[in-house]
Amino acid sequence: MSQFGLDQFVETSKNLVKNPDKIFPTGYANIINFLVIAAAIVAVVLVLNAGTEIMTSFGNEEKVARAKQTLAYTAIGLAVVVFAILLISLVATLVRTGRL
């Protein structure tokens, strides 16, 4: 793993998780944190909405299918948010260490 410089990346990532303010300047970190929290709140609302729709569908397959689609899109959206955060953190780490 060390031949690709991943050891340093893993160690830096561990330190950044302990001190998240070191990833970005404070202004950018606040914006990113706000957007992540907003995405999480929207995801919770969508999951609750889909669950309610499934429970109140009374066997209507169209409503159940729509609720399942909402759950799938919510999961995909959360995955996109997580991977975007990881990608931004990776790029920020590479820039700070001078590798990019």
N, C-alpha and C positions, 0 to 999 in steps of 0.2 A: 504494500500500500504506500510506502514511503517514496517509491520511485515516481509516483504521480503527484506528490506533494499533498496527499490526502490526510496524512497524519497531522500536519500543521492546520489544515482546514478543520478537521474534527476537533482538535484542541481549541482552536479559536472559536468554533461554534459552541463548544461547551462553556467557554468563558462568556460569550455573548448571551447565552441563555441565562446565565447567572446575572449578567449586567446588560439588559436589553437597551439601555440608553446609549451604549457605545456603538450600536449598529448604525444609527442615523443621528443627525443633529436633532435637537429637541423638537423643533417645529415639524419636521418631517415625521418623526416618530409619533408625535401627537396625532397628526393627520392619519397615518397608517393605523394606529390603534383605534381611532374613531371609526374608520371604515371597517375594520375587522369586527368591532363590537356591533356596528350597524348590520353587517352581514349576518352575524350570529343571531341577532334579534329577529331579523327578517326570516331566517331559516327556522327558528323556533315557532314563529307565527305561522309559517307555511306548513310545518309539520302538524301543529295543532289543528289548523284548518283542514288539512287532508284527513287527519284522524277523525275529526268531527264529521266530515263528509262521508267517510266510510261507515261510521257508526249510524248515521242517519239516512243512509241510502235505502234501507229496507229492501235489500236484494236487487235494487236497480243496478244492473251491470254497467250502464253508461257512467253513472256517478262513481262507482267503484273504480272503473278504469281511469276516469279523470283524476281521482284522488291518488291512485297509484302513480300516474304520470307526474303529478305534482310532487310526490315524494321522490321519485327518480330525479326530476329536475333539481330539486332542492339538494339532494346528495351530490349531484354533479356540480352544482354551484359552489357548495362548500369545498369540494375537492379542488376546484379551480382557485378558490381563495387561498387554501392551504398551499397549493403548489406555487401560486404567485408570491406568497410571503417567503417561501423557501427560496425561490429564484431571486427575489430582491435581496434577501439576506446573503445569498451566495455571491451575487454581483458586488454588494457592498463590502463583503469580506475580501473579495479578490482585489477590489480597488484600494481598500485600506492597507492591504499587505503588499501592494505594488505589483501584483501578478497580472493585472489587467489594465 
